[in-house]
Amino acid sequence: MAHFFTAAGIFLLSGVYAQPAPSVQSGITAAIKAASNATGSLDYTEFVNVYVGTDNFGDVCPGASIPFGMVKFSTDMTGYAPAGYVTDPTQFIRGLSPMHDSGTGSSLGTYGNFEIMPLLCPGGFDTCTTRLAARQRKRKPNTDVASPGYFAQTLDNGLRMEATATRRAGLERFTFPANSKPYFVLDLANDLPASFAGGSLDIDPDKGRITIGGRWGSSFGPGRFSYQAFACYDLLDGGAQKLSEYGVWTGDNFGLDAKGLGQKHLNLTLNLIGGVYQSGALFSYEGNPSTVNIRVGISFVSTDQACANAESEIGSSSFDDIHNKAKALWNDKLSRIEIDVPNTPANVTEMLYTSLYRASLTPNNATGETQGAFAGTSSFYFDSLYCSWDTFRTFYPLLSLHSPVEFAQIVDSYIDGWRKNGWMPECRANNLPGWTQGGSSADVIVGHFATHYHNEAAALGINLEELYSAAWTDGEVNPPEWNIQGRQSNVYNQFGYVPFAVLDTSSTGRQTREGSRTLEYAFEDFAIRQIALLLGKTDDEAKFNKRSLNYRNVWDPSVVSDGFKGFSQKRYSNGKFNFTDPKHCSPVDNVTTECSLQSDNTNGFYESSSWEYSWFAPHDTAHLIELMGGNDTFVKRLDHFFSAGYYQAGNEPSFQTPVGYHYANHPAQSVDRVRNVVFENFDITPAGLPGNDDQAAMASLLAFHLLGIYPVPSTTQYLVLSPFTPKYTIHNSYLGVSTTVNVVGFDAKSVQHTIPKGVNAYVVNVTINGVPSASRCHFDFFDVFRVGGNVTIELTSDKAAADSCLGALPESLSTGGFAKTR
């Protein structure tokens, strides 16, 4: 939950806004129903509800985009709207803009540059409402319509705005009332976080082109950093439209409202006394056209490149042409996981494809659009890595199943961060370093790629020795500033944990989160260990293997909470533990205490309680069970964790806990718990996420739950659960294989919060290509998704008969697991 300077956890609220047009949901419902009789290829975009997560602080952008597109056309709204759009009908529309992130926790908002707003100015040019406070309008109720690659919204004065997109460009279409003169205000300075640091705007009336460029501040990083962005607006629709008036404007909220008819240039610096200049262009069209088309290109390099992007990606294509191309790209992505739509509950189909959509929406592919240290790089470049701590658990493991090409491109971008800056990025937003949350989580991401695709790495453009060097650096080399990259490896490696209140004379960082950083560093060390094992680096493998057990060094066996003994705690350099109530920063915590990146977060954990983080040892859960008192106590403690309200579905350290019963040889109880978690926290409404999407961390978590598997990051092990669909196929076009999972005995009545007695839901047998699996609790990527074929999961209603692994438990280091890579 990357919510900086917010409370630890934003919990599921009831959705009170039904703002999207009723036709959105009715169309999805009809499409799913029609799939039962479909004879050709399905249009998977019809199953996607882009509005899920646009309420309840989900921070999802429903704007027009393509997979991993740099542009996401959406309106920007007042109030709390980090992704631009929100469902709240009390908020006002500021304008339509091409740049947004989706599902991020930055409460300041991000991007929202280059807003354009259609206007009706009956009194002429000088009367137009250009300033934010004057131009903003409410929407016409229940008329918002969006789908993959398309966005539309109607203002309360009847003006309709539409957009569709390519990777770095798009088309905007505006519909005006008959016989009205179309006016537009185009913004130079305003963005969502109000971070303008200077820029310029030029109008070329002969070309019918407006170019804009400037600098703005980071949304989730040091305020002294700024990035550059550029836009190119082509106004003439290939000669079909003609400008009437044009000029510039400036304004503020205290009387300044100046317009310059016929003026072509604005050049503004950073306002050093504070505040943001409001300024931009104002123009109108001859002939009172009812429809106006505007072509938009953006760039992080120059205005010339922004114009070239629009020319090469849009050219003279029509709005429908671009929309259809965007849909085709989305169908290619969504069809990589095909389910048995006719026999799957409709809400599951909608939740799954909506999740798969969001899991390919970000990060933003800004390759060829680099600046700063990355200017001119020959590597792929992805922005909005927002943040690695959020995404390593489920987002990249999901990508590894169906899109290794894109996964490799993003890994290349991570490695290039090491090449250019000395360490891989933890969080990159707005092309700038963002705040480090758990440590160097990129190690787990590249480790997951290496374990899965080491055979194909070279062909995918990844040098495994470079990949290892980048991860090794995170573990061994202390950055001077670990607030934004790397980790505090010097004191961690010295003490075997991150000490509280330690003297560190060689690096700078916020001295907080000592407990959770130790736990995260240890798991990152496991990821480095995995790569070392893969590459035959014996000495390094032993060293990082030992360090990966450092999670034990912050385990205080004397702490008792709710009758359960032993919890992770932060610790002084002399070995003494510093007590934190394990309930602090939990959803039921009644004590006001900081829990995020604040300097006064004395809790010792990041956005979590010790009750929550004490479960975090995915690579060695068997020993964690011993620390907690054995299987029976571990299961009772898990049950209490959920019943007492300590679990947070919207917080990443909680992701694996519903499946934790597997490690205690009680997989049927994991099945029950996952059903609870899904139907208590996710649905198909705008409020259908348990807090912000965290760059599709929530989307990918839900997708895994619905598919009935769960990944162990940086390993090739997948825990087996009970799918919410009777059949699905995962296509990996790069490997040229397809894997079909058939669920024998599937009963749709099991797909609810509580599984009724006598209903098949529990895994009794697992067969892989005709061979019984060695365990019904887990299988390996190389046995299943690497080779393709058929997996049969047989279900029973006899929970007791299914409540054991009937073979090996999921692997842990302390029991000899992960001894070799495949």
N, C-alpha and C positions, 0 to 999 in steps of 0.2 A: 504494500500500500504506500506508494510514493507520495504521501501527502505531507509536504513540508510545512511546518508551523501549523498543524492541525492536530486535533485529538487523535489518539491511537485507536483508529477504527471508526468507520462510518457505517452504520448498521442499516439493515434493510428497513425501509419505510414503506408505508402503503402508497401506491401510486394514486395521486389525486388528479393527475392531468391526463386527459384523453385527447391531447392536442393533434396528433397526426390524423389525417382524414380517415373516416371509417372505412373507406375503400381500400386502405393499405392492408388492414387485417383481413377484410373480407376477400380481397384478391388472393392473399396467401392461402387462406382456407380453401378457396375454390381451386387453386392450382394444385394443392396437395390432394384434394378429392379427385380432380381430373386425372392425376397421375395413375390412378387405378386402371384407367381405360386407355392409357397412352400406348401407342404402337411404335412411335419413333423415339428419338433422343429426348430426354427431359431438359427443360430449361430450369436449371437449379437456381438461377437468380430469382425465380418466382417464389421460392421458399424462404427467402431471406427477409428478415424484418430489421432494417437498418436503424430503427428507432429504439430497439432494445438497448438500454443503458444511457438514454438521453434524459432520464429522470433519476432521482435517488442518488445524485452525485456520481453517476456512472461515467461521466465525462467522455462519452462516445460521440464522435463526429459522424453524423449521417450524410455528410456531403458527398458530392460526385467525385469519384476517384477510380483508378484502376488498381490492380494488386501492387502494393508497395509503391504507389504513385507519390510523386513529390507534391502534386497539387491535390487538394481536397476542397472543392467549392462548397461553401456553406455560408449561411448568414451568421453575423456576429450579433449577439444579444446582450442586453444589459443584465446586471446582477451577476450571480455566480455562474459563469459560463466558460470554463477553461477551453472547451473545444469549439466555442463559437455559438452553437445551437443548444437550446434547452427547450423542454416542453412547457415550462411554466408560462401560462397565458397572461400573467401580469407583467411580464418583461417585454421590452421594446426591441425592435430590430434596428440596428445601426447601419447595416449595409451588407452586401454580399462580397465575400473576399475569397481568394484562391488558395490560401495557405492556412492549414490547421494541422494539429496533431490529434490523435484519437486515443482516448482511454488513459490519459496521463493524470497524475495526481497533483499537478502544479495548480494551486488555488489561484495563482495570479493569471492563469491563462497563458496561451502560447500562440505566437503568430497572429493571425487576423490582420495582416498587412494589406494595404491597397484596397480598402473597402470602396465599393461603388453602390450608390443608392439612386434609384429612379425617382424623379420628382414631378409633381404638377405645380407649375408656377404661373397661375393665371395673370399675375401682375407683371410678368416678364423677368428678365435676367437678374436685376438687382433685388428682387423680392424672394428669390429662391432660398430655401432653408438649407444652408450648407453646414452649419455647426452641428456637432453630435446631438446636443440637447434639443436643437430645433428640428432636425430632420428625422429623428427616430420616430417610428410608428409601431403600433401593435399589428399583429397579423389578423387576417380574416379567420375567425374560429374554424378549426377542424378542416382546414384546406391544405395542410402540409402534406406533400407527397414526395417520397424519395425511394429509390431502389438502387442496387449496385450500378454505379456509373451515371446516376441521374439524381438531381435535386431540384425541388420546386417549392416555392412559398409565395403566398398571396398576401399583400398588405391590406390593411383595413380600408384603404381608399380604392381597392380594386386592381392596383398594379400587380402584375404577376412576374416573378423572377424565376428563371430556370437556368440550369447549368449542366454540362457534361464535360468529360475530362479525358486527356491523354496523360502521359507521365509528367510532362513539364508544362502543359498548356491546357486550354479548354475553350469552350464556347459558352457565352452567356446570352440568353434570350429573354427579352423583356416585352411584355404585352401591356399596352396602354388603352384606356377607354377611347372609343371612337372620337375623332375630331379634336383630340387634345394634343398639345405640343409636347413632345418628349424632352425632358431635361434630365441631366445626370450630374451628380456630384461625385467626384473621384478623389479619394483621400491620399495625401502624401504622408502625413505624420502619425495618425492614430493607429495603434495596434491594441490587441487585447490587454497586455500588461502595462500599457502607457509607457513604453520604454524608448521612444524616439530619441536618437542621439545625433540627428542631423541628416540632411539629404537634399535632393533636388528633383524638380519636375520640369519637363519640357513638352510643349505642344507644337506639333508640326501640322498646321491646318491643311497644307497641300496634300500630305500623305494621309491625313486623317489619323494621326498616330500620337499617342501620349506615352512618353517614357518616364519612369520613376526609378529612383535609386536612393538608398540611404543606409543608415546603420541603426540597429535596434538592440535591446538588451536581452540577456538570457532569461528564460522562464524558470529554470531550475538549476541555477549555478551562480557563481560570483557576479555580483552586480557591476563590477568594473569591467567585465568582458562585454564586447558587443560583436554582432555579426552584420554582414552586408547582404542586402537582398535587392532585387531589381524586377521591374515589371514592364511589359510592353502591351498597351491597349490599342488595338486596331479598330477604328470606329466606323469604317465605310462599307463593310460587308462586300468587299470586292467591287465597289463602285455602285452597289444597289442603294446605298444610303448617302445623304448629303448633309454636311454640317451646316448649321445656321449661325448660332452665336458660340463663342468660346472665350475663355478667360481663366483667371486665377482668383483665389479667395484666401483670406485668413480670418481667424476668429478666436474668441475665447468666451468664457461665461460671464464676463464683466463689462460688456459693452462693445467690444471689438467685433465687428461684422462687416468686413471690407471686401469689396469685389472689384476686380480690374478687367472690364470687358476688353477683349482684344489682346491682352497681355499673354505672353507665351512662356514665361520662365519664373520659377521659384527656386531660391537657393537659401536654405536655412541651416544654421548650425545648432549645436546643442544649446539649449537654454540653461545657462549656468546658474541662474537664480532659482530655478526649479519650475516644474510644470512642463507641459507639452504644448508646443504650437499646434493649433488646429489650422490646417491649410490644405490646399489641393487645387484641382481643376473643376471648372463648371462649363458645361456645353449643352447644346440643344440641336435638334434636327429640323431640316426643312420638310415641308409637305405633310406634317402631322401623320407619320406612319404609325399604324397600330402595333406593329412588331418591329423591334430593333434588335439586331444581332451584333455582338461585340466579341472579337477574338482576343484572347489573353494568353500571353506567355510569361513565364517567370524564370528567373535565374539567380544563382548565388554568385555569379561571376561578373556580369555586366548587363547593361540595357541592350547592347547589340546582341548578346547571346540570348537574352529573353525574347527578342524579336525573332531571332533565327529559330528558336525552339518552337514558336508559334507557326512560323512559316513551314518548318519541316514536319511537324507533327499534326498540324491542322490543315495548312494550305487553304485550298478553296472548298474543303469538305463541308458538307451540310451538318447541321445539328444532329439530324437522325443518323447520318453516316458515323459520326464520332460516337454517338450513344450506342449504336449497334456493335461497333468495334470494342467498346468498353465492356458490353455485355458478353461478347465472345471471350474476352480475356478472363472475365469472372467465371464463366462456365467451364473454361479449361481448368481453372484452379479448383472450383467446387466439385467438379466431376471426378476428381482424383480419389474421393471417398464416396462410393455409391452405396446407398442403403436400400433395403426393401421397403420403398415408400408405401405401397398399398397396405402392408401388414404391420406398419410401425405406427404407434399413436401419433396423431397429427402434431401435437405440441412438441413431441420429441424431434420430429422431422424439422420443425421450424427452429427449435433451439439449436439443433446440431448444425444446420446449414448457416444459420445466423452466426454461430460461433466460428465456423470454418471461414466465413466471410471476414469477420473481424481479425481472425488469426492470419490473414494475408493482407490486411489493410496497412499495417505498419510493421517494421520501421520503413522510413521513406528512402527510396532508391534515388540518391542524389549523385550518382556516378556521372562524372563529367562536369559537375557543378561545385567544384571544391574551392576552398579559400584557406587562407592562413597557412599553417604548416602542411596542409594537404593539397595546396594549389598545384595543379598539373600532375597529380599522382596518376600512375598507370594502373593502380588497383581499383577495385570496386569501392564505392563509398556510400555508406548508409548513414542517415541521420535519424534522430529520434530513437536512439538506443536508450530507452526511457522507462526503467533502468534495468541493467543486467541482473540485479538482485531480484527483480520482479519476474524476469522471463526465463531464467535458466531452468526452473523446475518443470515447466510444462510446455512453454511456447516453442522452444527449440526442439525438444523431443518430438512434438507433434510435426514440426516442419521436417524432421529427419525421416519420417515415415513416408512422405509423399512428394517432397520437393527438395531433394539433395542439391540441385543446382543453385537454387536461391540460398539455401543454407550455406553452401560453400562460398557464395559471393559475400554474404554477411560475415562469415569467418575471415575471409580475406580482408574485409574492412577492419575487423578487430585486430588482426595481425599488423595491418598497416598503421594502426594507432601506435603499436609498439615500435615500428620502424621509424615513425615520424616524431613521436613524443617520448619514447623510452619505456612506456607502459601501455598496456591495452586499456581502452576506455571502460569505465564502469557505467557511466551515464553520460550520454551525449545528447544535448538538446539544442536546437537552433545553431547547429554547427559548432557548439562550444562545449567545453567540459562541464559536466553537471556534478552534483554532489554524490560522493561515495556513501553508500548505505550500509552494506554488509562487508565489504572488502573488495577483492578482485574476482567478482563472479564471472568475468569473462573466461577465467580458467576452466570453469565447469562447462561453459558453452563450447569452447574449442575442444575440451576433453570429450564431450559428447560426440562431436563431429568425428574426432580421431578414432574413437572406439567403434563407431558405426561405419565409417567410410575410408579407413586407412588404405584399403585395396584400391580405391578409386581416387584417392586424394590428388595424386599428380595430374590425372586426367581432368580433375575438377579445378585445377589451378592452385592447389594448396601444397606447399612444401612442409612436410611434417617436422623436419628439423627446425625450420623457422617457427612453426606453430609451438613446438616444445620450448624453444628459446624464449618466446614471448611469455608463456605460462611460467617458466622457470624464473624469469626476471621478476614477475609479480611476487613469487614466493621468497626470493632471495635478496632482491635489491630494494633498499628503502628509498622511496621518492622523497624529495625535500618537502613536498606538500601532498599528504595523502588524503586531504579532503576531497580531491578531485580525480585521483588515479592511484593505482597500486594499493598498498596497505602498509600498516605500521609494522613491517616485518622485523625490524631490528629488535625491539623489545619483546615481541611475540616469540621470535626464535630464541631469544636469550632465556626467557622465563618459562616457555611452554604454554603461555597464555598471555592475553593482553592485560597488563597490570593496571589497576586503578591508582590514580594519583602518582604516576611514575615520572621521574625526571627523564626527559628525552631531549638530548642536546643536538640531535642531528636531523630532526624533521618536525614538521608542523602539521597539526590536524586537531579537530575538535575532540578533546579528551573525554569522550562519553562512550556508551554502548560497549563497555569492555566485555561484558558477558556474551552478548550476541555476536560481537566481532570475533571473539575466540571460537565460538561454534562455527561461524561461517568460514573463518580462516582454515579451520581444521578440515572442513569438507572441501574447500578449495585445494588444500594440500592432497586430499584423496584424488581429486581430479588430475593434479599434476602427477601423482603416483601412477595413475592409470596410463598416462601418456608415456611415462618413463618405462613402465612395464611393457608396453606395446613396442617401444623402440629398443628394448634390450639394454637400457641404461641401469644396470644392476645396483650400483651404489646409490644413485639418485632414487631409485624405486624404494630401497630400504629406508633412506632418510625421510622421504615424504610419507611413506607408510607409517613410520613412527610418529611423525608430526600430525598425521590425520587422526591420531588417537588423543590429541590434546584436548578434545572436548571433555575428556574425563577430568582434566585439571581444574575445571570450574564447577565441578559437581560437589556440592556441599551436602554430605549425608546427614547432617544434623538438623537441617531445616525441615520443619513439619508444617503442612498446610492441609486443612480439611481431613486430618488423620493420615495423610500420605507423607512418607518420609523421603527426603532427598530431592534437591532442586538445584539447577544451575544458578550460580551467583557470581557477581564480580568479586575480584580478589586483589588485595594489595601485593606489592612486590615482595614483601616478607612472608607471603604465604597465607596471611590471615584473610578470611573471607569478610566481605562487607555486606551485611544483611540487607536484602530488599524483600519486602513482602511479596511472595509469588503471585498474589492477586493484582498487584499494582499494574496499571495499564491494560487490564483485562476489560472485557465489556461490562463486567459487574463491579468494577472498581469505583468506589464512592469517594476516593481521595483524589483531590485535584493535583495531578502530577504530570510533568512534561514527559513525553514518550517518544518524540521524534528527534530531529537534528538540533533541537535547542541546546544552548550551552548549559542550561540548568536541568537537563535530563539526567537525574541521579539514579534513575531506575536500573541502569546497567544493560538495558535491552532496547532494540530499535523497534518502535511501533508495536510492541508485544509485551506480554507479561512473561515472567519466568514459568508460569504454568504452561504457557504456549510454547516457548522456545526450548523448554527442557526435553521435548520429544525429538529435537533436531539432531539426529545422527544417522542419516539415511544409509550410510555405508557400514554401520556397525550397530544396528538396532538390537542384535542378540545380546550384546554386552549392556546396552541400555536397559534391557529387560532385567538383567542381573542386578544392576544398580538400583532398580526400582523394587526389587524384592521377589522376582520370579514371575512366571507366566500368569498365575492367578491374580496376583496383586497388580500386574501390568494391565490386565484386562479390566479389573475393577477400576483402576485409575483412569483408563481410557473412557470407560462408561461415565465416570464421574466428571471427567473433563468436558464431556458434551452436556450432561444433565445439569451441571452447575453453571453453564453458560460461558465457559472460558474459551470455547472454540469460536474462531472467526473465519467464516468461509471466505471473506474478502481480504484475508491477510495471508501472505505467502507462507510463513512458517507453519500455518495450519494445514497446508495442502495435503500432506501425506498422512496426517493423523487418522482420517476415516478408514484408511487402508492398513493402519498399524496392527490390526488384529491378525493379519496374515502372519506376522512375525511371531506371534504367540500360538500359532497353529489353530486359529479360529477364523478361517476365511469367510464362513457363512455370516459371521457377525460384521465383517467388513461390507458384505453385500447389503445387509440391513442398514448399516450406517450411511453408506453412499446414497441409498434411496432417500433417507431422511435429509441428508445434506442438500441434494439436488432440489427436492420439492419444498424445502424451507427457505431456500436462498435464490433460486433461479426460476424465471418464468418468461413468457413471451410478451410482457408489457414493457413500456418505456422504463419502468422501475424494476425491471427483471434481473438486475445484478446486485450483489451485496456490496455496494460501493463501487469505486472507480475500476475500470477494466484493466488498468495497469498494462497498457500496450498489449492487450489481449491475453494477459495471464489468466484472467477469469474465463475468457472464451475458450482457451486451450484446456484449462482444467475441466470445464464442463464437457468439452468434446471427449476427453479421455473417459470421464465418468459414463457418458452415454454409450461409448464404444465398449465399455467393460474391460478396460485395461488401464494400468497406471505405470509410468516410467520411473526408473531409478536413475537420476541424471548421472552422466559420465560413465554409465555402464550400459550394457546391452540387455539388461534384464527388465522384463515387463511383468508386473503383477496382474493376475487374471481375476476379473470380477464377473458380474452378470450383466451382459449388454442389455440396453433398453430397446433394441431392435432385433428382429429374428435373423437378419442376415446383412452383412456388409462386405464390401470389397475395397481394399486399399490398392490403388494403382501407383506404381513407381515407374514412370516412363523412362527415367534415366537408367535404372537397372534393367528395365524391360521385363518386370515381373508384376504380377497381381496376386494378392493374397485375399482369399475369401474366408470369412468367418461365418459358419453356419451355427445357429443356436437351436439345438434340438430340444423340443419341449417348451419353446418360448410361449409364454402366456402374457398377453397384454395387460391382464388384470394385476400383474406383479409390478407394473410401472406406475407406482404411486408412492406416497410418503411412507406408508406402512404396508408391508407385504401381507396379504390375507393368508390365514392358515389354509393349507391344502392347495396352494397355488405354486406352480413350478417357478423357482427363482434362484435356486442354489446350485452351484457347480458340482456335479457328481463325477464327471469325466471330461478330460481334454485329450483330443486326438489330433496329431499334427501329421498331415499327409499319410493318414492311415496307421500311424504308429502311436500308441498310447504315450502321453507325455510322462516324463519322469516325476512330475509334480502337477497337481491341479491348481497350485497357487501361483505359478509363474512359468514363463518360457523365455527363450532368448531370441533376439532380433535375427541372428544368423540362422536359426532353425526355422524361422517363420517368415518375416518380412523380407529378409535378404534373398531367399530362394523362391518365395511365392508358393502357390498351391492352396491347400485347403486346411483350415482348422475347424474342428467340430467341438463345440462346447455343449455338453449335455447337461440339462437342468433337471432338478428334482424338487419336489415340495417337502421332502424329508430333510429339514434343516440339520438335525443331529447327524444324519448319515453323511452330510456334506461338510460338516464343520471340522475338517482337518485337511492338511495338504496331501495326505495319502502319498507321501514321498518327501523329498527335500524341502525344507523351509526356504524362504527367500534368503539370499546370501548375505553374510556379514563377515567383516574381516576377522573378527575374533573367533569365528568358528571355521576358519579356513576358506572362506569365500573369496571370490575375485582373485584367485590364485593365478589365473592366466587370462589373457584376452583372446578373443576369437579371431 
